[in-house]
Every structure is written in structure tokens, then in C-alpha cells.
């Protein structure tokens, strides 16, 4: 990284030790008024003092940890319950594989109680068996 992109013109080309000892106004985007406000609020006057400020370290640590935080078991359970509720509410939203060979539904399944069988699995199997039996009888 070219450090000259983050410091004001008068600090370009300086070594890191010099930049650490420089006033916070040496940082691009930090005005003299901003530097005075930082000095008044946090008693910092150099880049090093700003970097070593506990508030800055805490903010950095929280941000780093937030990027790697995992969901709690309660959050996972809540998400799972929500997914299952949506599935029970909108069972037709299940995708059908293109390779499934389904072109149309020959025999519509009877309406069933979604509380006990939200996917109509039992009725679909029963309808399929009945359809196969009818086809066999018609063939003979």
C-alpha cells in the first residue's frame, strides 16, 4: 500500500516513525479543527496516540469479532422454526427438479389436513398407485 494516499501532502514520503509521531491532522481527511476536537475529547494529539486510544482498539476488536460471530443456538432454532412455518404455509413453493420427468399432474391429490401432512405425501402415493392400477386395468 502506498502510505502517501492516506496522509496530507506535507507528510508524503515520511517514514512510519515520523508519521506515528505526526499530529492527527497529518491523516488525510482530518482537519485542524478535527484534531482540536480529538485533543479535547480524548486527549490525543499524535497519530500514535489516536491508534493506541482504548476506544479505537475496542471498536476494532468488536468489528473484527462481529465479522466472525456465529449464530447462537436460540437464533438457529428461531430460523429453523421460521423456515418450517413458511414451508407449511407455502408447500407449493418447493422447487420441482427439471429432471423429475413431471410434465403434468395426472391425478390431483385429495385435500389433506396440512397440520398432519403438509406435503400431501400420503395422498400423492395413494393417487399414484390408483392411477397405475387404472392404467393396468385399461391395458387388459
N, C-alpha and C positions, 0 to 999 in steps of 0.2 A: 504494500500500500504506500502510495506517495503521501507522506505526512503533510506536505505542503497544501493539500486540498482541505485540511481541517484547521489551519491556522491563518491568521491575518498576514498580509504581505511582509510586514517588518520582521516576522518570525520565520519566514521561509528559509530553509537551508540550515537552520539551527539544529544542534544535536539534541537528543532526548533529555539529557540532564539540564540543558538550558531551557527547554520547553517546560519541563516539570517545575522549574523554579520561576517560570514566567507568570505574570498576572493572568487571572482567568479571562481577562479581556483579549488575550492573545488567541483564544479559540474563536474560530470563525463563527459569527452569529451572536457572540456575547459582547454587548456594547459596554462602554464605560459605566453607563447607568446601571446595567445589569450586574456588573462587577461590584458596584457600590451596594446594590441590593443584596447580593450574596454575602458580602462582607458584613453588612448589618444583620442579616437574618441568621447566618451560620458561622460568622467569624472566620471566613476563608478569604484568602487573597491570592493564592497561587494555584496553578493547575494541580500540583501535587496535593495541596490541602483539600481541594474540591474532590479529587479522586479518593482520598482517604476519609472523606466525610462518612460517618456511620450511616446516615440516611441514604446516601448513594449506594453504599455496599449492601444495605438491606434491600433496597429497591432492585438492585441487580440480582441478588440471591433469590428474591421472590419471583422475579421474571424468569430466571433460569429454571427454577424448580417448577413453576407453573407450566412450562413447556414440556415437562416430563411427568406431570402428575397423572396418576391413573384414577379411574373412577372407583368410588367406594362401593362395597357390596350393596349398600342401600340404593345407590344410583343405578347400579347394574340391574337390580331387582325391579326398580321402578320402570326402567326402559324395557325390560322383558315383559312386564305386565302390560305396558302400553302397546308393545308390538302385538301381543296376543289379543288384546282388546280390539285393535284395528283389524286383525285377521278375522276375528269372529264377526265384526261389523261389516267388513267388506270381503267376503270369501272369494268373490269373483275377480278380485284384483290379483289372484295368483297367476303368474305367467304360465302359458302353455308352451312347451317346447315345440319348436318348428319341426323337430324330428319325431314328434309324438305320433304323427300319422293321422291326427284328428282333422277331418275336413268339415264335419258337421256332426251334430248330436242326433243320433237316430231315435233314441227314446229318452225323453226328458225325465229325469228322476222326480219322484213324488216330492212334495214339500215335506220337509222334516223339521223337527224342533232343533233350532240352532244351538240351544243350550246343551243338548246331549251329543249332537253330531253336526258340527258346523261345516264340515267339508262334504257332507252327503255321501261319505264313502260307502256306507252300507247300502244305500239306495242305488248308487251307481253300479255296484257289483251285482245287486239283485236285478236291475234293469238290463245289464249286460247279459246275464245268464238267461233271462226271459227272452231277450232278443235273439240270442243264439239258439235257443230251443225253438222259437218260431221259424227261424231260417232253416233249421234242420227238418222240421215238420213240413215246411213248404217244399223242400227239396225232394221229399219222399213221396 
